[in-house]
Amino acid sequence: MNDGSSAVVSISTNDTNTPLRPRRVSKPKSTKATKPVHATCTTHQPHSKVATTKSALLPIIKRNPLGHLLIEKILREAGFRGGISTDKKVLEKYSTDESIFSICPQIVIQPKNAADVEIATQVIARETKRFSSLSLTTRAAGTGLSGGSLTDSIVIDVCTHLNSIGEVVVKSDKITFTCEPGAMWRDVEKKLKRYDAYLPPYTSSKDICTIGGSVANNAAGPDSLRYGHCADWVESLSVVLYDGNTYTIKPLTYKEFKALVKHKHAYANIAREIFALLEKNESEINKAKPKTPKNTAGYSLWHVLSDGVVAFKRGKGTFDLTRLISGSQGTIGIITKLTMRALPIQHNTTLLVVPIFDLQDAAAVVVKSLKYNPINVELFDALTFDLALKNPTFFKQRLSGTTYYQTMLSMYATYHIRYGRQTPEFTFLITLDEETLAEHEVTSIIKDISTAKTRARVVNNKHEKEMLWQVRRASFTLSKFQDPRRRPAAFLEDMTVPPENLSKFFLEVKRLFKEFNVVAAVHGHGGNGHFHFYPLLDFTQKITPILVEKMAEKFYNTAIKYKGNICGEHNDGIIRTPHLSKLFSKHILELFKQTEHICDPDDIFNPGKKVNPRFDIKTTMRQTN
């Protein structure tokens, strides 16, 4: 599941009130197809499950079309009641997400309930032994940036029907809620607000993404500087595993773990084998853990045992497979229900703004600000601010009444009066809580984090606060105003470096922008040294796929050079899975493959993502903007 608009459409279901009229199935002339068969929409051809980054060596997948032709009939006979479609228009809607790729599925199914998910998994697990090209790729709102929700087989859309939200439970100092994976983040947030609570790892795309998609990507956002990723807030998950049964997965004590592994079902088998893998390779796994706090690359094996193997056997800590499932992009199982923790909303916070006119100052400002345990340290660049100044009508859709005029007045006053018509290279927004200000005078904090060329200040005016956050949140959308003939391309947008290397890293990034003659607005999470930038590219040009590969190679290597990471929160998907060798050793990559095989022995869940890349980056790239 993944974080653009949702491709939710109405497709035929098998309700008792709606008699099913099975689609006529013609017998194919041959069951030995050597090329992908896309019966109802056109897309680029994916490749097989061979584990290699050399796209030229990836053979075309040998597809048996009969499996996809028969699957609707087989699903109905098994009792599947949700929607099933092979309609061309439906498939086209599901052939793209917010990534730079386009892959046409053969079938889209929309389960009505968790029982439908079990049926679909059982059917595919059985039929894949006859028709090896069958698989299930879970999709939520389709807002993902790495291509994680795209497939050439079966899309299982959990957003259309599996979107209910349960009650919020408040017990002493603990707040929890339960929802289905297709529940929209904005709707959960609205419900939590009634209890003066929120989900701390909220993403900038929270108005359009789902909770399930965010957990499957292990998403994060501004407050993740202090509170971590979605995985850190999961209480338990209901997951359909490879045997087609649903299991409640949560942190286990050693006693609970020993009781579990006595069983012979899928959950027990996975728990037993993953523990054995961790026990055998613990030292190397811990060494492989990325040094940057934000990471969604690979499988988070280093988080499964909270206190290590020895301590766990002595009864300390937990064994927690939710940490492995969160961020797995649906390659381990299909989430049907989530219980997560929430926090009381922080009131009486203080916002500091720091305009950076010299990039050399950026790292020092961030490193010093981190001493004061900020809730967040966010940033946007000069191009973002310039685009906001040039497109005031954009904000009219987001702000109503006098608020719009007061916010715009604040923006122009800041630029013309405070900045003397000079646009800062970066604008940092630093949020501090009451505890910090009770311990440190705000004037001393300002003095500490300011430099000779820039000075931090408290933002007291509510309209100025609104203006700064509006610009920060709108950076990606504003970038589209530069050239409507091009598309902001998501493939470099998730790199992160240690904050102390932020200035050096971004100076080199600016040089690379010039080298490739591209323009990109930049925003991100400064406290984590985490940048989002989306170069404007024309996907109708034949040279664009080659340009993407060349840019990815140079930019990713630059992040690694400064001890960083290529995958902070948007996950691997199609775009970054082939590049994981830049971050991990051959042995760790092999452990990732073993992990995926333990959890999904027949490779029925979203193959080609996280391990064993099977979609060639160039040939599956979209051709429209």
Protein Blocks (a to p, Z undefined) as FASTA:
>chain_A
ZZdidfbdcdddfdfklccddddddddfbfcdfbdcdfkbccdddddfbdcfblklmccd
dddfklmmmmmmmmmmnopabdcdfbfklmmmmmpcfbfbdcddfbdcddfbfklmmmmm
mmmmmmmmmmmmbccdddfehpafnopmgcfkbccdfklmmmcccddddehjaccddddf
klcfklmmmmmmmnopacfklcfklmmpcfklmmmnopadfklmmnopfklmcfbdcddd
fkopacddddddfklmmmmmmpccfklmmmmmmmmmmmmmmmmmmmmpcfbfbdcehjff
klmpmnojklmmnopajddfklmmnonlopnbccfbdcdddddddehiacdddddfbfkl
mmmmmmmmmmnopabdcdddfklmmmmmmmmmlmmmmpgcjllmmmmmmmmmmmmmmnoo
pacfbdcdddddfklmmmpcfklmmmmmpcfkbccdddfblklmmmmmmmmmmmmmmmmm
momkbccddfklmgccdfklmmmmmmmmmmmmmmnopacddddjfknopacddddddfkb
fklmmmmmmmmmmmmmmmmmnopafbfknonmlmlmmmmmmmpcfklmmmmmmmmmmmmm
nopgoghihiapfbdfklmpcfbZZ
